[in-house]
Amino acid sequence: MESMQMGRAFTLIEPGPVVLVTTNDGNKDNVMTISWTMVLDFSAEFAITTGSWNYSYTALRDSKECVIAIPTVDLIDTVVGVGTCSGSDTDKFTKFNLTRVQAKHVRAPAIRECLANIECKVVDIVTPYNIVVLQGIAAYFDSARGEKRMLHAVGDGTFTVDGRVIDRKKMMRDKLPNGI
Amino acid sequence: MESMQMGRAFTLIEPGPVVLVTTNDGNKDNVMTISWTMVLDFSAEFAITTGSWNYSYTALRDSKECVIAIPTVDLIDTVVGVGTCSGSDTDKFTKFNLTRVQAKHVRAPAIRECLANIECKVVDIVTPYNIVVLQGIAAYFDSARGEKRMLHAVGDGTFTVDGRVIDRKKMMRDKLPNGI
């Protein structure tokens, strides 16, 4: 996985993929599946919705760190599996054969099998809405990976896979940040 | 467009489609393109990121109402066009041949050409992060529409179209709200 320019990291989240979020509680690593995510800013500020109903939440809140990992379609059963068991009684990295890669700035691990990873610091938690505000601080992209199609959770137990790409860069030139 | 159960409306936003958001400032209607959206709750609470850089923002903040309309791939040039001009000098409904449908609970109009429409009230604006918290109050879905594939903005001027659907309802049964 090569480093990715932080100013491009929002392009991983904006299309709305289901993501894996890793945490470390000071003792052990954990990973959860999150499909409620949003870009807040071109400068790699993101939001995710989560709360105490997720076992990872305590580690996220207390360590103030996580890694957002972007899985692709070949990982569908890992995504669903991670989302349907709990770190309270399961080592999900072992169960789902996920390879931890040590992150540079946070204790939570990156995931080798994912297309991209974004190391994040928790900036704030907007408690009335369970919105966790994250600042991306480093990003990595595996451009050598053959499968790059992301998954979109519909929320009813089905997932939509990325289909064809439509290019409107020329029409949108004036609306895009420099260098994107 | 038939009424859609409010408890299912999150399934329109969770997959991360680019959306059109209509407003009415008490005088005239406007519409903007928004790709930074997130589900906050199964009970149809949503977040969008926007701010004073969008002309619609004043109407959204002051009227405390909007409609989220979900466009499909056949509307790609409308989506990009709406997102690259301003209601300050353009009647976008006329320019892009969008048909207004009177909403039931808000002054902002629904859009006939879209796959679905969600009438929303502004619950809060989390100003440090430009997060507008919305409560969906009525939803409509055009099941007779042939084209149902949504668009996902990547953020670099390209858009990914919904591809194939993968069903994992059985694996996820225990995680889904009742009736979904």
Interface residues (C-beta under 8 A of the other chain):
Chain A: R8 F10 T11 E14 P15 G16 P17 S35 W36 T37 M38 V39 L40 D41 E45 A47 I48 T49 V73 I76 D77 V80 G81 G83 T84 D124 V126 P128 Y129 N130 I131 V133 R149 M150 L151 H152 A153 V154 G155 D156 G157 T158 F159 T160 V161 D162 G163 R164 V165 I166 D167 R168 K169 K170 M171 M172 R173 D174 K175 L176 I180
Chain B: R8 F10 T11 E14 P15 G16 P17 S35 W36 T37 M38 V39 L40 D41 E45 A47 I48 T49 V73 I76 D77 V80 G81 G83 T84 D124 V126 P128 Y129 N130 I131 V133 R149 M150 L151 H152 A153 V154 G155 D156 G157 T158 F159 T160 V161 D162 G163 R164 V165 I166 D167 R168 K169 K170 M171 M172 R173 D174 K175 L176 I180
